[in-house]
Amino acid sequence: MAEAAARNPIPSLEELAAEVARLRERVEDLEDARELDAAIRRNADTPLIPWEEARKDLGLP
C-alpha cells in the first residue's frame, strides 16, 4: 500500500486546477469541432460560390 502511494502521489490543488483548465479547453475544442461538422452537414447541398465571385466580393486582385 505504501509503495502505491509513493508511485502515485496526491496531486496538489494547483496541479488539479491546471488539469481542469486543460480538460475545459479540450471540451471547448471538441464542441467547436461538433459545431463545424454540423454546419458542414447543413450546407452540404448549398452551391459553392465561384472563386472569381468570392475574390471580387473580397476585393482581392
C-alpha distance matrix in Angstrom:
0.0 3.8 5.4 5.3 6.5 8.8 10.1 10.8 12.2 13.9 17.4 20.3 23.1 25.4 23.2 23.0 26.7 27.5 25.6 27.5 30.7 30.2 29.5 32.6 34.7 33.6 34.5 37.9 38.5 37.9 40.2 42.8 42.6 43.1 46.1 47.6 47.2 48.8 51.7 52.3 52.5 54.8 57.1 57.1 60.7 62.0 64.4 63.4 65.5 67.5 66.5 70.0 69.9 66.4 67.5 70.7 68.8 66.4 69.3 68.2 70.8
3.8 0.0 3.8 5.4 5.1 6.2 8.8 9.9 10.5 12.6 16.2 18.7 21.9 24.0 22.0 22.3 26.0 26.6 25.2 27.3 30.3 29.8 29.7 32.7 34.6 33.9 35.1 38.2 38.8 38.6 40.9 43.4 43.3 44.0 46.9 48.3 48.2 50.0 52.6 53.3 53.8 56.0 58.2 58.3 62.0 63.0 65.3 64.1 66.0 67.9 66.8 70.2 70.2 66.6 67.5 70.6 68.8 66.3 69.1 67.9 70.5
5.4 3.8 0.0 3.8 5.4 5.1 6.3 8.6 10.2 13.1 16.3 19.2 22.5 24.1 21.7 22.2 26.0 26.1 24.5 27.0 29.8 28.9 28.8 32.1 33.7 32.6 34.1 37.3 37.6 37.3 39.9 42.2 41.9 42.8 45.8 46.9 46.7 48.7 51.3 51.7 52.3 54.7 56.7 56.7 60.4 61.5 63.6 62.3 64.2 66.0 64.8 68.3 68.4 64.9 65.7 68.9 67.3 64.7 67.4 66.1 68.5
5.3 5.4 3.8 0.0 3.8 5.4 5.2 6.1 8.4 10.9 14.0 17.2 20.3 22.0 19.4 19.5 23.3 23.5 21.5 23.9 26.8 25.9 25.5 28.8 30.6 29.4 30.7 34.0 34.3 33.9 36.4 38.8 38.5 39.3 42.3 43.5 43.3 45.2 47.8 48.3 48.8 51.2 53.3 53.3 56.9 58.1 60.3 59.1 61.1 63.0 61.9 65.4 65.4 61.9 62.8 66.0 64.3 61.8 64.7 63.4 65.9
6.5 5.1 5.4 3.8 0.0 3.8 5.5 5.1 5.7 7.9 11.3 14.2 17.3 19.2 17.0 17.3 21.0 21.5 20.0 22.3 25.2 24.7 24.6 27.6 29.5 28.8 30.1 33.2 33.8 33.7 36.1 38.4 38.5 39.3 42.1 43.5 43.5 45.3 47.8 48.6 49.2 51.4 53.5 53.7 57.4 58.3 60.6 59.3 61.1 63.1 61.9 65.3 65.2 61.6 62.5 65.6 63.8 61.2 64.0 62.9 65.5
8.8 6.2 5.1 5.4 3.8 0.0 3.8 5.6 5.8 9.2 12.0 14.6 18.2 19.5 17.2 18.3 21.8 21.8 20.7 23.4 25.9 25.2 25.6 28.7 30.2 29.6 31.3 34.2 34.6 34.7 37.3 39.3 39.3 40.5 43.3 44.4 44.5 46.6 48.9 49.5 50.4 52.7 54.5 54.7 58.5 59.3 61.4 59.9 61.6 63.4 62.0 65.3 65.4 61.8 62.5 65.6 64.0 61.3 63.9 62.6 65.1
10.1 8.8 6.3 5.2 5.5 3.8 0.0 3.8 6.2 9.7 11.8 15.0 18.3 19.3 16.4 17.4 21.0 20.6 19.0 21.9 24.3 23.1 23.4 26.8 28.1 27.1 28.9 31.9 32.0 32.0 34.8 36.8 36.5 37.7 40.6 41.6 41.6 43.7 46.1 46.5 47.3 49.8 51.6 51.6 55.4 56.3 58.3 56.8 58.6 60.3 58.9 62.3 62.5 58.9 59.6 62.9 61.3 58.6 61.3 59.9 62.4
10.8 9.9 8.6 6.1 5.1 5.6 3.8 0.0 3.8 6.5 8.6 12.0 15.2 16.4 13.5 14.0 17.7 17.6 15.8 18.5 21.2 20.2 20.3 23.5 25.1 24.3 25.9 28.9 29.2 29.2 31.8 33.9 33.9 35.0 37.7 38.9 39.0 41.0 43.4 44.0 44.8 47.1 49.0 49.2 52.9 53.8 55.9 54.6 56.3 58.2 57.0 60.4 60.3 56.8 57.6 60.7 59.0 56.4 59.2 58.0 60.6
12.2 10.5 10.2 8.4 5.7 5.8 6.2 3.8 0.0 3.8 6.2 9.1 12.5 13.9 11.6 12.5 16.0 16.3 15.3 17.8 20.3 20.0 20.4 23.3 25.0 24.7 26.3 29.1 29.8 30.1 32.4 34.5 34.8 36.0 38.5 39.8 40.2 42.1 44.3 45.2 46.2 48.2 50.1 50.6 54.3 54.9 57.1 55.6 57.2 59.1 57.8 61.1 60.9 57.3 58.0 61.1 59.2 56.5 59.2 58.2 60.8
13.9 12.6 13.1 10.9 7.9 9.2 9.7 6.5 3.8 0.0 3.8 6.5 9.4 11.6 9.7 9.8 13.4 14.4 13.5 15.4 18.2 18.5 18.7 21.2 23.3 23.3 24.5 27.2 28.3 28.7 30.6 32.8 33.5 34.5 36.8 38.4 39.0 40.6 42.8 43.9 44.8 46.6 48.7 49.4 53.0 53.6 55.9 54.6 56.1 58.2 57.0 60.2 59.9 56.2 57.1 60.0 57.9 55.3 58.1 57.3 60.1
17.4 16.2 16.3 14.0 11.3 12.0 11.8 8.6 6.2 3.8 0.0 3.8 6.6 8.1 5.9 6.5 9.9 10.7 10.1 12.3 14.7 15.1 15.7 18.1 20.0 20.4 21.8 24.2 25.3 26.0 27.9 29.9 30.8 32.0 34.1 35.6 36.4 38.1 40.1 41.3 42.4 44.1 46.0 46.9 50.5 50.9 53.1 51.6 53.0 55.1 53.8 57.0 56.6 52.9 53.7 56.6 54.5 51.8 54.5 53.7 56.6
20.3 18.7 19.2 17.2 14.2 14.6 15.0 12.0 9.1 6.5 3.8 0.0 3.8 5.3 5.1 6.3 8.6 9.9 10.7 12.4 14.3 15.4 16.6 18.3 20.1 21.2 22.5 24.4 25.9 27.0 28.6 30.4 31.7 33.0 34.7 36.3 37.5 39.0 40.8 42.2 43.5 45.0 46.8 47.9 51.5 51.6 53.8 52.3 53.4 55.6 54.2 57.2 56.7 53.0 53.7 56.4 54.2 51.5 54.1 53.5 56.3
23.1 21.9 22.5 20.3 17.3 18.2 18.3 15.2 12.5 9.4 6.6 3.8 0.0 3.8 5.5 5.1 6.1 8.6 9.8 10.4 12.2 14.2 15.2 16.2 18.4 19.9 20.8 22.4 24.3 25.6 26.7 28.5 30.2 31.3 32.8 34.6 36.0 37.2 38.9 40.6 41.9 43.1 45.0 46.3 49.9 49.8 52.1 50.7 51.7 54.1 52.8 55.7 55.0 51.2 52.1 54.6 52.3 49.6 52.3 51.9 54.9
25.4 24.0 24.1 22.0 19.2 19.5 19.3 16.4 13.9 11.6 8.1 5.3 3.8 0.0 3.8 5.4 5.0 6.1 8.6 9.8 10.5 12.3 14.2 15.2 16.6 18.4 19.9 21.1 22.7 24.4 25.7 27.1 28.8 30.3 31.6 33.1 34.7 36.2 37.5 39.1 40.8 42.0 43.6 45.0 48.5 48.3 50.4 48.7 49.6 51.8 50.3 53.2 52.5 48.8 49.4 52.0 49.8 47.0 49.5 49.0 51.9
23.2 22.0 21.7 19.4 17.0 17.2 16.4 13.5 11.6 9.7 5.9 5.1 5.5 3.8 0.0 3.8 5.4 5.1 6.2 8.7 9.9 10.6 12.3 14.2 15.4 16.6 18.4 20.0 21.2 22.6 24.4 25.9 27.1 28.7 30.4 31.7 33.0 34.7 36.3 37.6 39.2 40.7 42.3 43.4 47.0 47.0 49.1 47.4 48.5 50.6 49.1 52.1 51.7 48.0 48.6 51.4 49.3 46.5 49.1 48.4 51.3
23.0 22.3 22.2 19.5 17.3 18.3 17.4 14.0 12.5 9.8 6.5 6.3 5.1 5.4 3.8 0.0 3.8 5.4 5.0 6.2 8.6 9.8 10.4 12.1 14.2 15.2 16.3 18.3 19.9 20.9 22.4 24.3 25.6 26.8 28.5 30.2 31.4 32.8 34.6 36.1 37.3 38.7 40.6 41.8 45.4 45.5 47.8 46.4 47.6 49.9 48.7 51.8 51.2 47.5 48.4 51.1 48.9 46.3 49.1 48.6 51.6
26.7 26.0 26.0 23.3 21.0 21.8 21.0 17.7 16.0 13.4 9.9 8.6 6.1 5.0 5.4 3.8 0.0 3.8 5.4 5.1 6.2 8.7 9.8 10.4 12.4 14.2 15.2 16.5 18.4 19.9 20.9 22.6 24.4 25.7 26.9 28.7 30.2 31.5 33.0 34.7 36.2 37.3 39.1 40.5 44.0 43.9 46.2 44.7 45.7 48.0 46.8 49.7 48.9 45.2 46.1 48.7 46.3 43.7 46.5 46.1 49.2
27.5 26.6 26.1 23.5 21.5 21.8 20.6 17.6 16.3 14.4 10.7 9.9 8.6 6.1 5.1 5.4 3.8 0.0 3.8 5.5 5.1 6.2 8.6 9.8 10.7 12.4 14.3 15.4 16.7 18.5 20.0 21.2 22.8 24.5 25.9 27.2 28.8 30.4 31.7 33.2 34.9 36.2 37.7 39.0 42.6 42.4 44.5 42.7 43.7 45.9 44.4 47.4 46.8 43.1 43.8 46.5 44.3 41.6 44.3 43.6 46.6
25.6 25.2 24.5 21.5 20.0 20.7 19.0 15.8 15.3 13.5 10.1 10.7 9.8 8.6 6.2 5.0 5.4 3.8 0.0 3.8 5.4 5.1 6.1 8.5 9.9 10.5 12.3 14.2 15.3 16.5 18.3 20.0 21.1 22.5 24.4 25.7 26.9 28.6 30.3 31.6 33.0 34.6 36.2 37.3 40.9 41.1 43.2 41.7 43.0 45.2 44.0 47.1 46.6 42.9 43.8 46.6 44.5 41.9 44.8 44.1 47.1
27.5 27.3 27.0 23.9 22.3 23.4 21.9 18.5 17.8 15.4 12.3 12.4 10.4 9.8 8.7 6.2 5.1 5.5 3.8 0.0 3.8 5.5 5.0 6.0 8.6 9.7 10.4 12.2 14.1 15.2 16.3 18.3 19.8 20.9 22.4 24.2 25.5 26.8 28.5 30.2 31.5 32.7 34.6 35.9 39.4 39.5 41.9 40.6 41.8 44.3 43.3 46.4 45.6 41.9 43.1 45.7 43.3 41.0 43.9 43.5 46.7
30.7 30.3 29.8 26.8 25.2 25.9 24.3 21.2 20.3 18.2 14.7 14.3 12.2 10.5 9.9 8.6 6.2 5.1 5.4 3.8 0.0 3.8 5.4 5.0 6.2 8.6 9.9 10.6 12.4 14.3 15.3 16.6 18.5 20.0 21.1 22.6 24.4 25.8 27.1 28.7 30.4 31.5 33.1 34.6 38.1 37.8 40.0 38.5 39.5 41.9 40.7 43.6 42.8 39.1 40.1 42.7 40.3 37.8 40.7 40.3 43.4
30.2 29.8 28.9 25.9 24.7 25.2 23.1 20.2 20.0 18.5 15.1 15.4 14.2 12.3 10.6 9.8 8.7 6.2 5.1 5.5 3.8 0.0 3.8 5.5 5.2 6.2 8.7 10.0 10.6 12.4 14.3 15.4 16.6 18.5 20.1 21.2 22.6 24.5 25.9 27.1 28.8 30.3 31.8 32.9 36.5 36.4 38.5 36.9 38.0 40.2 39.0 42.1 41.5 37.8 38.8 41.6 39.5 36.9 39.8 39.1 42.1
29.5 29.7 28.8 25.5 24.6 25.6 23.4 20.3 20.4 18.7 15.7 16.6 15.2 14.2 12.3 10.4 9.8 8.6 6.1 5.0 5.4 3.8 0.0 3.8 5.4 5.0 6.2 8.6 9.8 10.5 12.3 14.2 15.2 16.4 18.4 19.9 20.9 22.5 24.3 25.7 27.0 28.5 30.3 31.4 35.0 35.2 37.5 36.2 37.7 40.1 39.1 42.4 41.7 38.1 39.4 42.2 39.9 37.7 40.8 40.2 43.3
32.6 32.7 32.1 28.8 27.6 28.7 26.8 23.5 23.3 21.2 18.1 18.3 16.2 15.2 14.2 12.1 10.4 9.8 8.5 6.0 5.0 5.5 3.8 0.0 3.8 5.4 5.1 6.3 8.7 9.9 10.6 12.4 14.3 15.3 16.6 18.4 20.0 21.1 22.6 24.4 25.8 26.9 28.7 30.2 33.7 33.6 36.0 34.8 36.1 38.7 37.8 40.9 39.9 36.3 37.7 40.3 37.8 35.6 38.8 38.5 41.8
34.7 34.6 33.7 30.6 29.5 30.2 28.1 25.1 25.0 23.3 20.0 20.1 18.4 16.6 15.4 14.2 12.4 10.7 9.9 8.6 6.2 5.2 5.4 3.8 0.0 3.8 5.4 5.1 6.2 8.7 9.8 10.5 12.4 14.3 15.3 16.5 18.4 20.0 21.1 22.6 24.5 25.7 27.0 28.5 32.0 31.7 33.9 32.3 33.4 35.8 34.8 37.8 37.0 33.4 34.6 37.2 34.9 32.6 35.6 35.2 38.3
33.6 33.9 32.6 29.4 28.8 29.6 27.1 24.3 24.7 23.3 20.4 21.2 19.9 18.4 16.6 15.2 14.2 12.4 10.5 9.7 8.6 6.2 5.0 5.4 3.8 0.0 3.8 5.4 5.0 6.2 8.6 9.8 10.6 12.4 14.3 15.3 16.5 18.4 20.0 21.1 22.7 24.3 25.8 26.8 30.5 30.6 32.8 31.4 32.8 35.1 34.2 37.5 36.9 33.3 34.7 37.5 35.4 33.2 36.4 35.7 38.7
34.5 35.1 34.1 30.7 30.1 31.3 28.9 25.9 26.3 24.5 21.8 22.5 20.8 19.9 18.4 16.3 15.2 14.3 12.3 10.4 9.9 8.7 6.2 5.1 5.4 3.8 0.0 3.8 5.4 5.0 6.1 8.6 9.8 10.5 12.3 14.2 15.2 16.5 18.4 19.9 21.1 22.5 24.4 25.6 29.1 29.3 31.9 30.8 32.5 35.1 34.6 37.9 36.9 33.4 35.1 37.8 35.4 33.5 36.9 36.5 39.7
37.9 38.2 37.3 34.0 33.2 34.2 31.9 28.9 29.1 27.2 24.2 24.4 22.4 21.1 20.0 18.3 16.5 15.4 14.2 12.2 10.6 10.0 8.6 6.3 5.1 5.4 3.8 0.0 3.8 5.4 5.0 6.2 8.6 9.8 10.5 12.3 14.2 15.3 16.5 18.4 20.0 20.9 22.6 24.2 27.6 27.4 29.8 28.6 29.9 32.6 32.0 35.1 34.0 30.5 32.1 34.6 32.1 30.2 33.5 33.3 36.7
38.5 38.8 37.6 34.3 33.8 34.6 32.0 29.2 29.8 28.3 25.3 25.9 24.3 22.7 21.2 19.9 18.4 16.7 15.3 14.1 12.4 10.6 9.8 8.7 6.2 5.0 5.4 3.8 0.0 3.8 5.4 5.1 6.2 8.7 9.9 10.5 12.3 14.3 15.3 16.5 18.5 19.9 21.1 22.4 26.0 25.8 28.0 26.5 27.9 30.3 29.5 32.8 32.0 28.5 30.0 32.8 30.6 28.6 31.8 31.3 34.5
37.9 38.6 37.3 33.9 33.7 34.7 32.0 29.2 30.1 28.7 26.0 27.0 25.6 24.4 22.6 20.9 19.9 18.5 16.5 15.2 14.3 12.4 10.5 9.9 8.7 6.2 5.0 5.4 3.8 0.0 3.8 5.4 5.0 6.2 8.7 9.8 10.5 12.3 14.2 15.3 16.5 18.3 20.0 20.9 24.5 24.9 27.3 26.3 28.2 30.7 30.3 33.7 32.9 29.6 31.4 34.2 32.0 30.3 33.8 33.2 36.4
40.2 40.9 39.9 36.4 36.1 37.3 34.8 31.8 32.4 30.6 27.9 28.6 26.7 25.7 24.4 22.4 20.9 20.0 18.3 16.3 15.3 14.3 12.3 10.6 9.8 8.6 6.1 5.0 5.4 3.8 0.0 3.8 5.4 5.1 6.2 8.6 9.8 10.6 12.3 14.3 15.4 16.4 18.4 19.9 23.3 23.4 26.1 25.3 27.1 30.0 29.9 33.1 31.9 28.6 30.7 33.2 30.7 29.3 32.8 32.7 36.0
42.8 43.4 42.2 38.8 38.4 39.3 36.8 33.9 34.5 32.8 29.9 30.4 28.5 27.1 25.9 24.3 22.6 21.2 20.0 18.3 16.6 15.4 14.2 12.4 10.5 9.8 8.6 6.2 5.1 5.4 3.8 0.0 3.8 5.4 5.1 6.2 8.6 9.9 10.5 12.3 14.3 15.2 16.5 18.2 21.6 21.3 23.6 22.5 24.0 26.8 26.4 29.6 28.5 25.1 27.1 29.6 27.1 25.6 29.1 28.9 32.2
42.6 43.3 41.9 38.5 38.5 39.3 36.5 33.9 34.8 33.5 30.8 31.7 30.2 28.8 27.1 25.6 24.4 22.8 21.1 19.8 18.5 16.6 15.2 14.3 12.4 10.6 9.8 8.6 6.2 5.0 5.4 3.8 0.0 3.8 5.4 5.1 6.1 8.6 9.8 10.5 12.3 14.2 15.4 16.3 19.9 20.1 22.4 21.3 23.2 25.8 25.5 29.0 28.1 24.9 26.9 29.7 27.6 26.2 29.7 29.1 32.2
43.1 44.0 42.8 39.3 39.3 40.5 37.7 35.0 36.0 34.5 32.0 33.0 31.3 30.3 28.7 26.8 25.7 24.5 22.5 20.9 20.0 18.5 16.4 15.3 14.3 12.4 10.5 9.8 8.7 6.2 5.1 5.4 3.8 0.0 3.8 5.4 5.1 6.1 8.6 9.9 10.6 12.2 14.3 15.2 18.7 19.3 22.1 21.6 23.9 26.7 27.0 30.4 29.2 26.3 28.7 31.3 28.9 27.9 31.6 31.3 34.5
46.1 46.9 45.8 42.3 42.1 43.3 40.6 37.7 38.5 36.8 34.1 34.7 32.8 31.6 30.4 28.5 26.9 25.9 24.4 22.4 21.1 20.1 18.4 16.6 15.3 14.3 12.3 10.5 9.9 8.7 6.2 5.1 5.4 3.8 0.0 3.8 5.4 5.1 6.2 8.6 9.9 10.4 12.3 14.1 17.3 17.3 20.1 19.7 21.6 24.7 25.1 28.3 26.7 23.8 26.3 28.6 26.0 25.2 28.9 29.0 32.3
47.6 48.3 46.9 43.5 43.5 44.4 41.6 38.9 39.8 38.4 35.6 36.3 34.6 33.1 31.7 30.2 28.7 27.2 25.7 24.2 22.6 21.2 19.9 18.4 16.5 15.3 14.2 12.3 10.5 9.8 8.6 6.2 5.1 5.4 3.8 0.0 3.8 5.4 5.1 6.2 8.7 9.8 10.6 12.1 15.5 15.3 17.7 16.8 18.7 21.5 21.7 25.1 23.9 20.8 23.3 25.8 23.5 22.6 26.3 26.0 29.2
47.2 48.2 46.7 43.3 43.5 44.5 41.6 39.0 40.2 39.0 36.4 37.5 36.0 34.7 33.0 31.4 30.2 28.8 26.9 25.5 24.4 22.6 20.9 20.0 18.4 16.5 15.2 14.2 12.3 10.5 9.8 8.6 6.1 5.1 5.4 3.8 0.0 3.8 5.5 5.1 6.3 8.7 10.0 10.5 14.1 14.8 17.4 17.0 19.5 22.3 22.8 26.3 25.3 22.6 25.2 27.8 25.8 25.1 28.8 28.4 31.4
48.8 50.0 48.7 45.2 45.3 46.6 43.7 41.0 42.1 40.6 38.1 39.0 37.2 36.2 34.7 32.8 31.5 30.4 28.6 26.8 25.8 24.5 22.5 21.1 20.0 18.4 16.5 15.3 14.3 12.3 10.6 9.9 8.6 6.1 5.1 5.4 3.8 0.0 3.8 5.4 5.1 6.1 8.6 9.8 13.0 13.7 16.8 17.1 19.7 22.8 23.9 27.1 25.6 23.2 26.1 28.4 26.0 25.7 29.5 29.5 32.7
51.7 52.6 51.3 47.8 47.8 48.9 46.1 43.4 44.3 42.8 40.1 40.8 38.9 37.5 36.3 34.6 33.0 31.7 30.3 28.5 27.1 25.9 24.3 22.6 21.1 20.0 18.4 16.5 15.3 14.2 12.3 10.5 9.8 8.6 6.2 5.1 5.5 3.8 0.0 3.8 5.4 5.0 6.1 8.4 11.4 11.1 14.1 14.0 16.3 19.6 20.6 23.7 22.0 19.5 22.6 24.7 22.2 22.1 25.8 26.0 29.2
52.3 53.3 51.7 48.3 48.6 49.5 46.5 44.0 45.2 43.9 41.3 42.2 40.6 39.1 37.6 36.1 34.7 33.2 31.6 30.2 28.7 27.1 25.7 24.4 22.6 21.1 19.9 18.4 16.5 15.3 14.3 12.3 10.5 9.9 8.6 6.2 5.1 5.4 3.8 0.0 3.8 5.5 5.2 5.9 9.5 9.8 12.3 12.0 14.8 17.7 18.7 22.1 20.9 18.6 21.5 23.9 22.0 21.9 25.5 25.3 28.1
52.5 53.8 52.3 48.8 49.2 50.4 47.3 44.8 46.2 44.8 42.4 43.5 41.9 40.8 39.2 37.3 36.2 34.9 33.0 31.5 30.4 28.8 27.0 25.8 24.5 22.7 21.1 20.0 18.5 16.5 15.4 14.3 12.3 10.6 9.9 8.7 6.3 5.1 5.4 3.8 0.0 3.8 5.4 5.1 8.3 9.9 12.9 13.7 16.9 19.8 21.4 24.7 23.3 21.4 24.6 26.8 24.8 25.1 28.8 28.6 31.4
54.8 56.0 54.7 51.2 51.4 52.7 49.8 47.1 48.2 46.6 44.1 45.0 43.1 42.0 40.7 38.7 37.3 36.2 34.6 32.7 31.5 30.3 28.5 26.9 25.7 24.3 22.5 20.9 19.9 18.3 16.4 15.2 14.2 12.2 10.4 9.8 8.7 6.1 5.0 5.5 3.8 0.0 3.8 5.7 7.6 8.4 11.9 13.2 16.0 19.4 21.3 24.2 22.3 20.6 24.0 25.8 23.4 24.1 27.8 28.1 31.1
57.1 58.2 56.7 53.3 53.5 54.5 51.6 49.0 50.1 48.7 46.0 46.8 45.0 43.6 42.3 40.6 39.1 37.7 36.2 34.6 33.1 31.8 30.3 28.7 27.0 25.8 24.4 22.6 21.1 20.0 18.4 16.5 15.4 14.3 12.3 10.6 10.0 8.6 6.1 5.2 5.4 3.8 0.0 3.8 5.5 5.1 8.4 9.4 12.3 15.6 17.6 20.5 18.7 17.1 20.6 22.3 20.2 21.0 24.6 24.9 27.7
57.1 58.3 56.7 53.3 53.7 54.7 51.6 49.2 50.6 49.4 46.9 47.9 46.3 45.0 43.4 41.8 40.5 39.0 37.3 35.9 34.6 32.9 31.4 30.2 28.5 26.8 25.6 24.2 22.4 20.9 19.9 18.2 16.3 15.2 14.1 12.1 10.5 9.8 8.4 5.9 5.1 5.7 3.8 0.0 3.8 5.6 8.2 9.5 13.0 15.7 17.8 20.9 19.7 18.4 21.7 23.7 22.1 22.9 26.4 26.2 28.7
60.7 62.0 60.4 56.9 57.4 58.5 55.4 52.9 54.3 53.0 50.5 51.5 49.9 48.5 47.0 45.4 44.0 42.6 40.9 39.4 38.1 36.5 35.0 33.7 32.0 30.5 29.1 27.6 26.0 24.5 23.3 21.6 19.9 18.7 17.3 15.5 14.1 13.0 11.4 9.5 8.3 7.6 5.5 3.8 0.0 3.8 6.3 9.0 12.5 15.1 17.9 20.6 19.0 18.5 22.0 23.5 22.0 23.4 26.7 26.8 29.1
62.0 63.0 61.5 58.1 58.3 59.3 56.3 53.8 54.9 53.6 50.9 51.6 49.8 48.3 47.0 45.5 43.9 42.4 41.1 39.5 37.8 36.4 35.2 33.6 31.7 30.6 29.3 27.4 25.8 24.9 23.4 21.3 20.1 19.3 17.3 15.3 14.8 13.7 11.1 9.8 9.9 8.4 5.1 5.6 3.8 0.0 3.8 6.4 9.3 12.4 15.2 17.7 15.8 15.2 18.8 20.1 18.4 20.0 23.3 23.6 26.0
64.4 65.3 63.6 60.3 60.6 61.4 58.3 55.9 57.1 55.9 53.1 53.8 52.1 50.4 49.1 47.8 46.2 44.5 43.2 41.9 40.0 38.5 37.5 36.0 33.9 32.8 31.9 29.8 28.0 27.3 26.1 23.6 22.4 22.1 20.1 17.7 17.4 16.8 14.1 12.3 12.9 11.9 8.4 8.2 6.3 3.8 0.0 3.8 6.6 9.1 12.3 14.5 12.9 12.9 16.4 17.6 16.6 18.4 21.3 21.5 23.5
63.4 64.1 62.3 59.1 59.3 59.9 56.8 54.6 55.6 54.6 51.6 52.3 50.7 48.7 47.4 46.4 44.7 42.7 41.7 40.6 38.5 36.9 36.2 34.8 32.3 31.4 30.8 28.6 26.5 26.3 25.3 22.5 21.3 21.6 19.7 16.8 17.0 17.1 14.0 12.0 13.7 13.2 9.4 9.5 9.0 6.4 3.8 0.0 3.8 6.3 8.9 11.6 10.4 9.8 13.1 14.9 14.0 15.4 18.3 18.1 20.1
65.5 66.0 64.2 61.1 61.1 61.6 58.6 56.3 57.2 56.1 53.0 53.4 51.7 49.6 48.5 47.6 45.7 43.7 43.0 41.8 39.5 38.0 37.7 36.1 33.4 32.8 32.5 29.9 27.9 28.2 27.1 24.0 23.2 23.9 21.6 18.7 19.5 19.7 16.3 14.8 16.9 16.0 12.3 13.0 12.5 9.3 6.6 3.8 0.0 3.8 6.4 8.4 6.7 6.4 9.8 11.1 10.4 12.2 14.8 14.9 16.9
67.5 67.9 66.0 63.0 63.1 63.4 60.3 58.2 59.1 58.2 55.1 55.6 54.1 51.8 50.6 49.9 48.0 45.9 45.2 44.3 41.9 40.2 40.1 38.7 35.8 35.1 35.1 32.6 30.3 30.7 30.0 26.8 25.8 26.7 24.7 21.5 22.3 22.8 19.6 17.7 19.8 19.4 15.6 15.7 15.1 12.4 9.1 6.3 3.8 0.0 3.8 5.6 5.4 6.3 8.6 10.1 10.8 12.4 14.4 13.7 15.0
66.5 66.8 64.8 61.9 61.9 62.0 58.9 57.0 57.8 57.0 53.8 54.2 52.8 50.3 49.1 48.7 46.8 44.4 44.0 43.3 40.7 39.0 39.1 37.8 34.8 34.2 34.6 32.0 29.5 30.3 29.9 26.4 25.5 27.0 25.1 21.7 22.8 23.9 20.6 18.7 21.4 21.3 17.6 17.8 17.9 15.2 12.3 8.9 6.4 3.8 0.0 3.8 5.4 5.1 5.9 8.5 9.8 10.4 12.0 10.6 11.8
70.0 70.2 68.3 65.4 65.3 65.3 62.3 60.4 61.1 60.2 57.0 57.2 55.7 53.2 52.1 51.8 49.7 47.4 47.1 46.4 43.6 42.1 42.4 40.9 37.8 37.5 37.9 35.1 32.8 33.7 33.1 29.6 29.0 30.4 28.3 25.1 26.3 27.1 23.7 22.1 24.7 24.2 20.5 20.9 20.6 17.7 14.5 11.6 8.4 5.6 3.8 0.0 3.8 5.6 5.1 6.2 8.6 10.0 10.5 9.5 9.9
69.9 70.2 68.4 65.4 65.2 65.4 62.5 60.3 60.9 59.9 56.6 56.7 55.0 52.5 51.7 51.2 48.9 46.8 46.6 45.6 42.8 41.5 41.7 39.9 37.0 36.9 36.9 34.0 32.0 32.9 31.9 28.5 28.1 29.2 26.7 23.9 25.3 25.6 22.0 20.9 23.3 22.3 18.7 19.7 19.0 15.8 12.9 10.4 6.7 5.4 5.4 3.8 0.0 3.8 5.5 5.1 6.1 8.6 9.9 10.2 11.6
66.4 66.6 64.9 61.9 61.6 61.8 58.9 56.8 57.3 56.2 52.9 53.0 51.2 48.8 48.0 47.5 45.2 43.1 42.9 41.9 39.1 37.8 38.1 36.3 33.4 33.3 33.4 30.5 28.5 29.6 28.6 25.1 24.9 26.3 23.8 20.8 22.6 23.2 19.5 18.6 21.4 20.6 17.1 18.4 18.5 15.2 12.9 9.8 6.4 6.3 5.1 5.6 3.8 0.0 3.8 5.4 5.1 6.1 8.5 8.6 11.0
67.5 67.5 65.7 62.8 62.5 62.5 59.6 57.6 58.0 57.1 53.7 53.7 52.1 49.4 48.6 48.4 46.1 43.8 43.8 43.1 40.1 38.8 39.4 37.7 34.6 34.7 35.1 32.1 30.0 31.4 30.7 27.1 26.9 28.7 26.3 23.3 25.2 26.1 22.6 21.5 24.6 24.0 20.6 21.7 22.0 18.8 16.4 13.1 9.8 8.6 5.9 5.1 5.5 3.8 0.0 3.8 5.5 5.2 6.1 5.1 7.3
70.7 70.6 68.9 66.0 65.6 65.6 62.9 60.7 61.1 60.0 56.6 56.4 54.6 52.0 51.4 51.1 48.7 46.5 46.6 45.7 42.7 41.6 42.2 40.3 37.2 37.5 37.8 34.6 32.8 34.2 33.2 29.6 29.7 31.3 28.6 25.8 27.8 28.4 24.7 23.9 26.8 25.8 22.3 23.7 23.5 20.1 17.6 14.9 11.1 10.1 8.5 6.2 5.1 5.4 3.8 0.0 3.8 5.4 5.0 6.1 7.7
68.8 68.8 67.3 64.3 63.8 64.0 61.3 59.0 59.2 57.9 54.5 54.2 52.3 49.8 49.3 48.9 46.3 44.3 44.5 43.3 40.3 39.5 39.9 37.8 34.9 35.4 35.4 32.1 30.6 32.0 30.7 27.1 27.6 28.9 26.0 23.5 25.8 26.0 22.2 22.0 24.8 23.4 20.2 22.1 22.0 18.4 16.6 14.0 10.4 10.8 9.8 8.6 6.1 5.1 5.5 3.8 0.0 3.8 5.5 7.8 10.6
66.4 66.3 64.7 61.8 61.2 61.3 58.6 56.4 56.5 55.3 51.8 51.5 49.6 47.0 46.5 46.3 43.7 41.6 41.9 41.0 37.8 36.9 37.7 35.6 32.6 33.2 33.5 30.2 28.6 30.3 29.3 25.6 26.2 27.9 25.2 22.6 25.1 25.7 22.1 21.9 25.1 24.1 21.0 22.9 23.4 20.0 18.4 15.4 12.2 12.4 10.4 10.0 8.6 6.1 5.2 5.4 3.8 0.0 3.8 5.5 9.1
69.3 69.1 67.4 64.7 64.0 63.9 61.3 59.2 59.2 58.1 54.5 54.1 52.3 49.5 49.1 49.1 46.5 44.3 44.8 43.9 40.7 39.8 40.8 38.8 35.6 36.4 36.9 33.5 31.8 33.8 32.8 29.1 29.7 31.6 28.9 26.3 28.8 29.5 25.8 25.5 28.8 27.8 24.6 26.4 26.7 23.3 21.3 18.3 14.8 14.4 12.0 10.5 9.9 8.5 6.1 5.0 5.5 3.8 0.0 3.8 6.6
68.2 67.9 66.1 63.4 62.9 62.6 59.9 58.0 58.2 57.3 53.7 53.5 51.9 49.0 48.4 48.6 46.1 43.6 44.1 43.5 40.3 39.1 40.2 38.5 35.2 35.7 36.5 33.3 31.3 33.2 32.7 28.9 29.1 31.3 29.0 26.0 28.4 29.5 26.0 25.3 28.6 28.1 24.9 26.2 26.8 23.6 21.5 18.1 14.9 13.7 10.6 9.5 10.2 8.6 5.1 6.1 7.8 5.5 3.8 0.0 3.8
70.8 70.5 68.5 65.9 65.5 65.1 62.4 60.6 60.8 60.1 56.6 56.3 54.9 51.9 51.3 51.6 49.2 46.6 47.1 46.7 43.4 42.1 43.3 41.8 38.3 38.7 39.7 36.7 34.5 36.4 36.0 32.2 32.2 34.5 32.3 29.2 31.4 32.7 29.2 28.1 31.4 31.1 27.7 28.7 29.1 26.0 23.5 20.1 16.9 15.0 11.8 9.9 11.6 11.0 7.3 7.7 10.6 9.1 6.6 3.8 0.0
